[in-house]
């Protein structure tokens, strides 16, 4: 049991170090991390290398960015990393109806502390918006599907 706890602790520490390096922007957008024999996952920074979940000049920025990313994300394995300024932005997973209307009737989950590290559990669309002000209407939203194998 103690060996198992040590392994879990080491996995968490390595993950934290990798995420910190990703947040610093000194590492590539996609990182492969090995967690055991034959087991690995990727961290994918939303918005690209050194990316930040923030309002962009092009409202379609995030949905354009995702086109090359969806095929890289393995459902239930890989992490999306949302980096944002605490208190200025949030990340909320919402229904398709809430995503399309930029409203929040019943969010699935809201992340208010950065970075938000999110695993997409299945190969279905997952919708994310910022809950602050009119940020969603300004394009701070992303609908993405994990299509990797």
Buried (B, 14 or more C-beta within 10 A) or exposed (E): EEEEEEEEEEBEEEBEEBBEBBBEBEBEBBBEBEBEEEEEBBBBBBBBEBBBBBBBEEEEBBBEBBEEBBEBBBBEBBBBBBBBEEEBBBBBBBBEEBBEBBBBEEBEEBBBEBBBBBBBEEBEEBBBBBBBEEBBBBBBBBBBBBBBE
